[in-house]
């Protein structure tokens, strides 16, 4: 039963009790008896309210994630607070033999679990009703590009899932068949989650990474006209805000977009000034000059990740100017790191900003994604943008550990990258516990 239905039936029950006692009072002239019945009415209403509140509490309590993953006795509250002793305890735990031998969910586990969707959504504790009217009235679309780590995908989806939202999952054509089957199993359990209608074989730093997002853009745009904003993710992202918080911040944008877009560094210009081809599965610079881009505005630097309005998506899919630019960009290196940043600076694009450097937006100022780059880490008190990584580095990007959570959660970003349960499952565990509790009990309804 939904919260609205609970409130409706509570009102009906209270009204019936009130009417019954009112009739009795009408025929009773004894003042003492009237007072008795009046107090009885008050007590009945209070008891009904308490029962309803208790039922509501119990209905939500089973959605808590605190006892879901008994891999250790880690205190996530202390972790979130930045307790050094608890963080060190967790780091030692990850080195233990018992930890390394812990059971993990496999693709076959997901294939079997999703054979019974009712059981899957219940045991995996998906939130199947909007938690507030504000959230229900502000649907969000998500594009998620994945190629492995099925449990990370499940936990990411669960952390951002709401029945009013829409989710397109692009599975790399190179992914193992068992992974693809497991993803199909998960999406089969939800009406608003689906696999992209066109899949790409994604090559690192090539156009295929952008095309994967564009394919989901098209699918989401045609799927529903209700969603307000599109957010793109990869399988190793994780939210650091609740859906309610994301909705509030999106509404505050008032149709504007939020993504990294800055002046293009000279050393990156070769990426789009030279013709590139995929050779032996890797993108290579052929040394051939490309024609200049078909734009009157400069090329800007940014990242693959964005938060854009529905009107922005419509313009990208239908504008001949943008479609020409997209076609031009297909033989360049890492086009995802300049395409969206450049479109955001083109006049007439919905939510765009001026190409003046006064309007540059860094990754730390954009809402889309918090990433720690190894060469920027350091002492924050001495001017570093963020403290050192508590986890490990892959391609100079921090794969977060539990020690990163406290500082991270004080930032305004919607998501952080990267998380990996194979590196530090406690970071994901504590973050999802914190966000779920906050969503259920610490926000307006």
C-alpha positions as CSV (number, residue, x, y, z in Angstrom):
1,X,0.0,0.0,0.0
2,X,1.4,3.4,-0.9
3,X,1.8,6.3,1.5
4,X,-1.0,8.2,-0.1
5,X,-3.3,5.3,0.4
6,X,-2.2,5.0,4.0
7,X,-3.1,8.6,4.6
8,X,-6.5,8.2,2.8
9,X,-7.5,5.2,4.9
10,X,-6.3,6.9,8.1
11,X,-8.5,9.9,7.3
12,X,-11.5,7.7,6.6
13,X,-11.1,5.7,9.8
14,X,-10.8,8.8,11.9
15,X,-13.8,10.4,10.2
16,X,-16.0,7.3,10.9
17,X,-14.9,7.2,14.6
18,X,-15.7,10.9,14.9
19,X,-19.1,10.6,13.3
20,X,-20.0,7.6,15.5
21,X,-19.1,9.5,18.7
22,X,-20.7,12.7,17.5
23,X,-24.1,10.8,17.2
24,X,-23.7,9.5,20.7
25,X,-22.9,12.9,22.1
26,X,-25.9,14.3,20.4
27,X,-28.2,12.2,22.6
28,X,-26.2,12.6,25.8
29,X,-26.8,15.5,28.2
30,X,-24.4,14.4,30.9
31,X,-21.4,16.7,30.8
32,X,-19.1,14.2,32.4
33,X,-20.1,11.6,29.8
34,X,-19.5,14.0,27.0
35,X,-16.0,14.7,28.3
36,X,-15.4,11.0,28.5
37,X,-16.4,10.4,24.9
38,X,-14.4,13.4,23.8
39,X,-11.3,12.1,25.4
40,X,-12.0,8.7,24.0
41,X,-12.2,10.2,20.5
42,X,-8.8,12.0,21.0
43,X,-7.2,8.8,22.3
44,X,-8.6,6.8,19.3
45,X,-7.2,9.3,16.8
46,X,-3.8,9.3,18.5
47,X,-3.6,5.5,18.6
48,X,-4.6,5.4,14.9
49,X,-1.9,7.9,14.1
50,X,0.7,5.9,16.1
51,X,-0.3,2.6,14.4
52,X,0.0,4.3,11.0
53,X,3.3,5.8,11.8
54,X,4.6,2.5,13.1
55,X,3.4,0.7,10.0
56,X,5.0,3.3,7.8
57,X,8.3,3.0,9.8
58,X,8.2,-0.8,9.5
59,X,7.4,-0.5,5.8
60,X,10.5,1.6,5.3
61,X,12.8,-0.2,7.8
62,X,13.1,-3.3,5.6
63,X,14.6,-1.0,2.9
64,X,17.6,-0.1,5.1
65,X,20.9,-1.6,3.8
66,X,22.7,-1.8,7.2
67,X,22.4,-5.6,7.6
68,X,22.5,-6.6,3.9
69,X,26.2,-7.2,3.6
70,X,27.7,-8.9,6.7
71,X,31.2,-9.0,5.4
72,X,32.6,-7.5,8.6
73,X,31.6,-5.5,11.7
74,X,32.7,-2.2,10.1
75,X,31.1,0.9,11.6
76,X,29.9,2.9,8.6
77,X,28.7,5.8,10.8
78,X,32.3,6.3,12.0
79,X,33.6,5.9,8.4
80,X,31.3,8.6,7.1
81,X,32.4,10.9,10.0
82,X,36.1,10.3,9.0
83,X,37.1,8.4,12.1
84,X,40.8,7.6,11.4
85,X,40.9,4.5,13.7
86,X,37.9,2.9,12.0
87,X,39.3,3.7,8.5
88,X,42.6,2.0,9.4
89,X,40.7,-1.0,10.8
90,X,38.9,-1.3,7.4
91,X,42.1,-1.1,5.5
92,X,43.6,-3.9,7.6
93,X,40.4,-6.0,7.0
94,X,40.9,-5.8,3.2
95,X,44.3,-7.5,3.7
96,X,42.9,-10.5,5.6
97,X,42.6,-14.0,4.1
98,X,38.9,-14.2,5.2
99,X,38.1,-11.0,3.4
100,X,39.8,-12.2,0.2
101,X,37.8,-15.4,0.3
102,X,34.5,-13.7,0.9
103,X,31.6,-14.9,-1.3
104,X,30.7,-12.5,-4.2
105,X,27.7,-12.3,-6.5
106,X,28.3,-13.6,-10.0
107,X,26.6,-13.1,-13.3
108,X,25.0,-16.5,-12.9
109,X,23.7,-15.4,-9.5
110,X,21.9,-12.5,-11.2
111,X,20.6,-14.6,-14.0
112,X,19.0,-16.9,-11.3
113,X,17.8,-14.1,-9.0
114,X,16.1,-12.2,-11.8
115,X,14.1,-15.2,-12.9
116,X,11.7,-14.1,-10.1
117,X,11.5,-10.4,-10.4
118,X,9.2,-9.9,-7.3
119,X,11.8,-11.7,-5.2
120,X,14.7,-9.9,-6.8
121,X,13.4,-6.3,-6.2
122,X,12.4,-7.3,-2.6
123,X,15.6,-9.0,-1.6
124,X,17.8,-6.5,-3.3
125,X,15.8,-3.7,-1.6
126,X,14.9,-1.5,-4.6
127,X,12.6,1.4,-3.7
128,X,9.5,0.8,-5.8
129,X,7.6,4.0,-4.9
130,X,8.4,7.7,-5.1
131,X,9.6,8.9,-1.7
132,X,8.1,12.4,-2.1
133,X,5.7,14.2,-4.4
134,X,8.5,16.5,-5.5
135,X,10.5,13.6,-6.8
136,X,7.5,12.0,-8.4
137,X,6.8,15.1,-10.4
138,X,10.4,15.5,-11.6
139,X,11.6,12.4,-13.5
140,X,15.2,12.1,-14.5
141,X,16.7,10.1,-17.4
142,X,20.0,8.2,-17.0
143,X,22.3,6.8,-19.7
144,X,24.6,4.1,-18.2
145,X,27.5,2.7,-20.2
146,X,28.8,-0.7,-18.9
147,X,30.9,-3.6,-19.9
148,X,31.6,-5.7,-16.8
149,X,31.2,-6.0,-13.0
150,X,27.5,-6.9,-12.7
151,X,27.2,-6.4,-9.0
152,X,28.5,-2.8,-9.3
153,X,25.8,-2.2,-11.9
154,X,23.1,-3.6,-9.6
155,X,24.3,-1.5,-6.7
156,X,24.6,1.7,-8.8
157,X,21.1,1.1,-10.3
158,X,19.6,0.4,-6.9
159,X,21.1,3.6,-5.5
160,X,19.6,5.8,-8.2
161,X,16.4,3.8,-8.9
162,X,13.0,5.5,-8.6
163,X,9.9,4.4,-10.5
164,X,9.3,7.8,-12.1
165,X,12.8,7.9,-13.7
166,X,14.1,6.3,-16.9
167,X,17.3,4.2,-17.3
168,X,19.0,3.2,-20.6
169,X,21.9,0.8,-20.2
170,X,24.4,0.5,-23.0
171,X,26.2,-2.9,-22.8
172,X,29.5,-3.1,-24.7
173,X,29.3,-5.6,-27.6
174,X,32.6,-7.1,-26.3
175,X,31.1,-8.0,-23.0
176,X,30.8,-11.7,-22.1
177,X,27.5,-13.3,-23.0
178,X,26.9,-14.2,-19.4
179,X,27.2,-10.5,-18.4
180,X,24.8,-9.4,-21.1
181,X,22.3,-12.1,-20.0
182,X,22.6,-10.9,-16.4
183,X,21.9,-7.3,-17.5
184,X,18.9,-8.5,-19.5
185,X,17.6,-10.2,-16.4
186,X,17.9,-7.1,-14.3
187,X,16.2,-4.8,-16.8
188,X,13.4,-7.3,-17.3
189,X,12.3,-6.6,-13.7
190,X,11.6,-2.9,-14.3
191,X,9.3,-1.1,-16.8
192,X,11.5,2.0,-16.8
193,X,14.9,0.3,-17.3
194,X,16.0,-1.0,-20.7
195,X,19.0,-1.9,-22.8
196,X,19.9,0.5,-25.6
197,X,18.4,-0.5,-28.9
198,X,21.8,-0.1,-30.7
199,X,25.0,-1.4,-29.0
200,X,28.6,-0.4,-29.9
201,X,31.9,-2.2,-29.5
202,X,33.5,0.5,-27.4
203,X,37.2,1.2,-28.0
204,X,39.0,3.3,-25.4
205,X,39.3,7.0,-26.4
206,X,37.4,6.5,-29.7
207,X,34.1,7.8,-31.1
208,X,32.3,4.6,-30.0
209,X,32.2,5.9,-26.4
210,X,30.3,9.0,-27.5
211,X,28.0,7.0,-29.8
212,X,27.0,4.7,-26.9
213,X,25.7,7.8,-25.1
214,X,24.0,9.2,-28.2
215,X,22.3,5.8,-28.7
216,X,20.8,6.0,-25.2
217,X,20.0,9.7,-25.8
218,X,17.8,8.8,-28.8
219,X,16.1,5.9,-26.9
220,X,15.4,7.9,-23.8
221,X,14.1,10.9,-25.9
222,X,11.6,8.7,-27.8
223,X,10.8,6.6,-24.8
224,X,9.1,9.4,-22.7
225,X,8.5,13.1,-22.9
226,X,8.2,13.4,-19.1
227,X,11.8,13.5,-18.0
228,X,13.4,16.8,-17.3
229,X,17.2,16.2,-17.3
230,X,19.6,13.6,-18.6
231,X,22.6,12.4,-16.6
232,X,25.2,10.0,-18.1
233,X,27.1,7.5,-16.1
234,X,29.5,4.5,-16.3
235,X,29.4,1.3,-14.3
236,X,32.0,2.5,-11.8
237,X,30.2,5.7,-10.8
238,X,28.2,6.0,-7.6
239,X,26.0,8.8,-6.3
240,X,26.9,11.0,-3.4
241,X,23.5,12.7,-3.3
242,X,20.0,11.2,-2.8
243,X,17.4,11.4,-5.6
244,X,15.6,14.2,-3.6
245,X,18.8,16.2,-3.4
246,X,19.5,15.7,-7.1
247,X,15.9,16.9,-8.0
248,X,16.3,20.0,-5.8
249,X,19.6,21.0,-7.5
250,X,18.3,20.2,-11.0
251,X,15.2,22.4,-10.4
252,X,17.5,25.2,-9.2
253,X,19.4,25.0,-12.6
254,X,16.2,26.4,-14.2
255,X,16.9,24.8,-17.6
256,X,20.6,25.4,-17.6
257,X,23.1,22.5,-18.0
258,X,26.0,21.6,-15.7
259,X,29.2,20.2,-17.2
260,X,32.9,20.8,-17.4
261,X,33.9,23.2,-20.2
262,X,37.2,25.1,-20.3
263,X,39.8,26.5,-22.6
264,X,41.4,23.8,-24.7
265,X,45.1,23.2,-23.6
266,X,47.5,23.4,-26.6
267,X,48.9,19.9,-26.0
268,X,45.4,18.4,-26.5
269,X,44.8,20.1,-29.9
270,X,46.5,17.2,-31.8
271,X,43.6,15.0,-30.6
272,X,41.2,16.8,-33.0
273,X,43.5,18.4,-35.5
274,X,44.7,15.0,-36.8
275,X,42.8,12.1,-38.4
276,X,42.7,9.1,-36.2
277,X,41.8,5.5,-37.0
278,X,41.2,2.3,-35.0
279,X,44.1,-0.1,-35.8
280,X,44.3,-3.5,-34.1
281,X,41.7,-2.5,-31.6
282,X,43.4,0.7,-30.6
283,X,42.9,4.3,-31.8
284,X,46.0,5.7,-33.6
285,X,47.0,9.1,-34.9
286,X,47.6,8.7,-38.7
287,X,49.4,12.0,-39.0
288,X,47.0,13.3,-41.6
289,X,45.6,16.8,-41.0
290,X,41.9,17.2,-40.5
291,X,39.7,20.0,-41.9
292,X,38.8,22.7,-39.4
293,X,35.7,22.0,-37.3
294,X,32.4,23.3,-38.9
295,X,31.9,25.8,-36.1
296,X,32.3,29.5,-35.6
297,X,33.1,28.9,-31.9
298,X,36.3,27.4,-30.5
299,X,36.8,23.8,-29.4
300,X,36.6,23.5,-25.6
301,X,38.0,20.9,-23.2
302,X,35.8,18.9,-20.8
303,X,34.9,15.4,-19.8
304,X,32.6,12.6,-21.0
305,X,30.1,13.3,-18.3
306,X,27.2,15.9,-18.2
307,X,24.0,17.0,-16.7
308,X,21.8,18.4,-19.6
309,X,18.2,19.4,-20.0
310,X,15.7,17.7,-22.3
311,X,15.8,20.7,-24.6
312,X,19.6,20.3,-24.9
313,X,19.1,16.7,-25.9
314,X,16.5,17.6,-28.5
315,X,18.8,20.2,-30.0
316,X,21.7,17.8,-30.2
317,X,19.6,15.1,-31.9
318,X,17.9,17.5,-34.4
319,X,20.1,20.5,-35.1
320,X,21.9,20.3,-38.5
321,X,24.7,22.4,-37.1
322,X,25.3,19.9,-34.2
323,X,24.9,16.9,-36.5
324,X,27.6,18.2,-38.8
325,X,29.9,18.8,-35.9
326,X,29.2,15.2,-34.6
327,X,30.1,13.8,-38.0
328,X,33.3,15.8,-38.2
329,X,34.4,14.5,-34.7
330,X,34.1,10.8,-35.5
331,X,37.8,10.3,-36.5
332,X,39.3,12.2,-33.6
333,X,41.0,11.1,-30.3
334,X,38.9,11.0,-27.1
335,X,36.0,13.1,-28.6
336,X,34.0,12.6,-25.4
337,X,36.5,15.0,-23.7
338,X,35.7,18.0,-26.0
339,X,32.3,17.3,-27.8
340,X,29.9,18.1,-25.0
341,X,32.1,20.9,-23.6
342,X,32.1,22.6,-27.0
343,X,28.4,22.2,-27.7
344,X,27.8,23.8,-24.3
345,X,29.5,27.0,-25.6
346,X,27.6,27.3,-28.9
347,X,25.0,30.1,-29.2
348,X,21.4,28.9,-29.5
349,X,22.0,25.6,-27.7
350,X,19.5,25.4,-24.9
351,X,21.2,26.1,-21.5
352,X,24.5,27.0,-23.2
353,X,26.9,29.6,-21.9
354,X,29.1,32.2,-23.6
355,X,32.4,31.2,-25.2
356,X,34.1,33.9,-23.2
357,X,36.6,32.4,-20.8
358,X,34.7,34.2,-18.0
359,X,32.2,31.4,-18.4
360,X,34.6,28.5,-18.1
361,X,33.5,25.7,-15.7
362,X,36.0,23.4,-14.1
363,X,35.3,19.8,-13.1
364,X,35.2,20.9,-9.5
365,X,32.6,23.6,-10.2
366,X,30.4,21.4,-12.5
367,X,27.8,19.2,-10.7
368,X,28.2,16.1,-12.8
369,X,31.1,14.2,-11.4
370,X,33.8,14.2,-8.7
371,X,37.0,12.6,-9.8
372,X,40.4,12.6,-8.1
373,X,43.3,12.9,-10.5
374,X,46.6,11.7,-9.0
375,X,48.6,14.7,-10.2
376,X,46.3,17.2,-8.5
377,X,46.1,15.5,-5.1
378,X,47.8,17.0,-2.1
379,X,47.4,19.2,1.0
380,X,44.1,21.1,0.7
381,X,45.4,23.7,3.2
382,X,48.2,24.5,0.8
383,X,46.0,24.9,-2.3
384,X,45.4,21.3,-3.6
385,X,41.9,20.8,-4.9
386,X,41.4,17.6,-2.9
387,X,43.4,15.4,-0.4
388,X,45.3,12.2,-1.5
389,X,43.5,9.1,-2.6
390,X,42.6,6.6,0.1
391,X,42.3,3.8,-2.4
392,X,44.4,3.0,-5.5
393,X,45.1,4.7,-8.8
394,X,44.1,3.4,-12.3
395,X,45.3,5.6,-15.3
396,X,46.0,8.4,-12.7
397,X,42.3,8.3,-11.5
398,X,41.6,7.4,-7.8
399,X,39.6,4.3,-7.2
400,X,38.1,5.5,-3.9
401,X,38.6,3.9,-0.5
402,X,36.7,4.4,2.7
403,X,39.0,7.3,3.7
404,X,37.8,9.3,0.7
405,X,34.1,9.4,1.8
406,X,34.0,12.1,4.5
407,X,35.6,14.8,2.3
408,X,33.7,13.7,-0.8
409,X,30.3,14.0,0.8
410,X,30.9,17.6,1.6
411,X,31.1,18.5,-2.1
412,X,28.2,19.5,-4.3
413,X,28.7,16.9,-7.0
414,X,25.9,14.4,-7.8
415,X,28.3,11.4,-8.5
416,X,31.8,10.3,-7.9
417,X,34.1,8.1,-10.0
418,X,35.6,5.5,-9.5
419,X,34.3,2.9,-7.1
420,X,35.1,-0.8,-7.3
421,X,33.9,-3.5,-4.9
422,X,37.0,-5.5,-5.9
423,X,39.2,-2.7,-4.6
424,X,37.3,-1.5,-1.5
425,X,33.8,-2.9,-1.1
426,X,33.5,-1.0,2.3
427,X,33.5,2.3,0.5
428,X,30.5,1.3,-1.6
429,X,28.8,-0.4,1.4
430,X,29.1,2.6,3.7
431,X,28.1,5.1,1.0
432,X,25.0,3.2,0.0
433,X,24.0,2.7,3.6
434,X,24.4,6.4,4.3
435,X,22.4,7.5,1.2
436,X,19.6,5.0,1.8
437,X,19.1,6.0,5.4
438,X,19.2,9.7,4.4
439,X,16.6,9.1,1.7
440,X,14.2,7.2,4.0
441,X,14.4,9.2,7.2
442,X,16.2,12.5,6.8
443,X,14.4,14.3,4.0
444,X,11.1,16.0,3.5
445,X,8.3,13.8,2.2
